[in-house]
Amino acid sequence: MVIKRVDEKGELIVETKTGDIQVDYHTAPASLEVAVQNTKGDTTVNLANLTTTKKTDEEVNGTIGAGENSMHIKSYSGSIGIK
């Protein structure tokens, strides 16, 4: 699943049992809460100014700015890429 030209406003929730997830932001987020979980697969989160609170092979959590908007991504089997 590829989601392109995403706007950071509001809440973005994406979950898949099997398959890759790619999220491409239109412009760099300025105020975003990030929560990414991946049970099996590669995870790459490449967002400017992300302050991570947790970063493991299976989970990436953090905030950009005040975290007024949110992104929750979850995959049970597949790669996740966020930029």
Secondary structure, DSSP 8 states (H G I E B T S, - for coil): -EEEEE--SSEEEEEESSS-EEEEESS--SSEEEEEEESSS-EEE--TT-EEEEE-SSEEEEEETT--EEEEEEESSS-EEE-
